Amino acid sequence: MTSTTHHLPPRIKLIWGFSALGSCAALVVVTALLWLTYRYWDWPLWITIVGLVITIAEPLIEAGLISYRYRFTRYQISDLAVEMQAGFIFQKRVAIPIARVQNVTLKAGPLLQWQKLTAVSIATASTNHNIEGLELAEAEQLREQIMRLAQEARHDNA
């Protein structure tokens, strides 16, 4: 069986954008609490300023890296392994041997459901690995393919 490299659907970028907005909202709350500690408990002002800088910088960086993240996130399935890659400068490459796969789960939070996407979680005895957001039909097909290959690998090793 030949394996081809797959990319995530383009709609995942919208989900990542909303994730950056969520980070911003959480950081605004933290910064507001830091300001209250400065105002009412005489904490140093610099702590609030650092919080404000982080509140502005982190979501901007996260949002700015969406295109980069999308461009370099991919996966492929072969008879021997599920391989995932992310990043170019800071590369992360994971190969999960098919024979070690114990379970494949589909899951989707509200944002993924809104975009009709689902995450694929591949479990081994020691860890879980996620493919972040695939079309539902593609995710179901992927789950079936991985589980079939895992069952065949266990049968061959028995």
C-alpha positions in Angstrom: 0.0 0.0 0.0 1.3 3.4 -0.9 0.9 6.3 1.6 0.1 9.8 0.6 0.6 12.9 2.6 -2.6 14.6 3.8 -3.1 18.2 4.9 -5.8 19.4 7.3 -8.8 21.1 5.7 -8.4 24.9 5.3 -11.3 25.5 7.7 -9.0 24.5 10.6 -7.4 27.9 10.3 -10.7 29.5 11.4 -10.7 27.3 14.5 -7.1 28.2 15.3 -8.1 31.9 14.9 -10.9 31.5 17.4 -8.5 29.7 19.7 -6.3 32.8 19.6 -9.3 35.0 20.5 -10.0 32.7 23.4 -6.5 33.1 24.6 -6.9 36.8 24.3 -10.1 36.8 26.4 -8.5 34.7 29.1 -5.4 37.0 29.2 -7.6 40.1 29.4 -9.2 38.6 32.5 -5.9 37.8 34.1 -4.6 41.3 33.3 -7.7 42.9 34.8 -7.1 40.8 38.0 -3.5 42.0 38.0 -4.6 45.6 37.7 -7.0 45.0 40.6 -4.2 43.7 42.7 -2.1 46.8 41.8 -5.0 49.1 42.6 -6.3 47.6 45.9 -3.4 45.6 47.3 -0.5 47.8 46.3 1.2 45.2 44.1 3.9 46.7 41.8 2.6 48.3 38.6 5.2 46.5 36.5 3.4 43.2 37.1 0.3 44.6 35.5 2.3 46.1 32.6 4.0 42.7 31.9 0.5 41.1 32.0 -0.7 43.7 29.5 2.2 43.1 27.1 1.6 39.4 27.2 -2.1 39.9 26.7 -1.3 41.9 23.5 1.6 39.9 22.2 0.6 36.2 22.7 -2.7 36.3 20.7 -1.0 38.3 17.9 1.8 35.8 17.7 -0.6 32.9 17.8 -2.8 34.4 15.1 0.2 35.4 13.0 1.5 31.8 13.0 -1.8 30.2 11.8 -0.6 30.2 8.1 2.7 28.7 9.1 1.1 26.1 11.3 -1.3 25.1 8.6 1.3 24.9 5.9 3.6 22.5 7.8 1.0 20.3 9.5 0.4 17.0 7.7 -0.1 13.3 8.3 0.1 10.1 6.4 -1.0 6.5 7.0 1.0 3.4 5.8 0.8 -0.3 6.5 3.4 0.2 9.2 2.7 3.6 10.9 0.7 6.7 11.3 3.0 9.6 10.7 2.4 13.2 11.8 4.5 16.2 11.1 4.2 19.8 12.3 6.5 22.8 12.0 9.4 23.7 9.8 11.8 25.6 12.1 10.8 23.7 15.2 9.9 20.3 13.6 7.9 17.7 15.4 7.6 14.3 13.6 5.8 11.4 15.2 5.5 7.9 13.9 3.1 5.7 15.6 3.6 2.0 14.7 0.3 0.5 13.5 0.9 -2.6 15.7 0.9 -0.4 18.8 -2.4 1.3 18.1 -5.0 0.3 20.7 -7.9 2.7 19.9 -8.9 5.5 17.5 -11.4 8.0 18.8 -13.2 10.8 17.0 -14.0 13.9 19.1 -15.2 17.4 18.4 -15.8 20.3 20.6 -18.3 23.1 19.8 -15.9 25.0 17.4 -15.0 21.9 15.4 -18.7 20.8 15.3 -19.6 24.3 14.0 -17.2 23.9 11.1 -18.2 20.2 10.6 -14.8 19.0 11.6 -13.6 16.3 14.0 -10.3 15.5 15.7 -8.9 12.0 15.5 -7.2 10.7 18.6 -4.9 7.7 18.2 -4.2 5.9 21.5 -1.3 3.5 22.2 -0.5 1.9 25.6 1.6 4.9 26.6 0.1 8.0 25.0 -2.5 9.7 22.7 -1.7 11.6 19.5 -4.2 13.9 17.8 -4.9 14.9 14.2 -6.6 18.2 14.9 -9.5 18.7 12.6 -10.6 16.6 9.7 -13.8 16.4 7.7 -16.1 13.9 9.4 -16.3 11.5 6.5 -12.5 11.5 6.1 -12.0 11.1 9.9 -14.4 8.1 10.0 -12.6 6.5 7.0 -9.3 7.2 8.7 -10.4 5.6 11.9 -11.6 2.5 10.1 -8.4 2.2 8.1 -6.2 2.6 11.1 -8.2 0.1 13.2 -8.2 -2.4 10.3 -4.5 -2.1 9.8 -3.9 -2.5 13.6 -6.1 -5.6 13.7 -4.2 -7.1 10.7 -0.8 -6.2 12.4 -1.9 -7.9 15.6 -3.2 -11.0 13.6 0.1 -11.2 11.7 2.1 -11.0 15.0 0.1 -13.7 16.7 
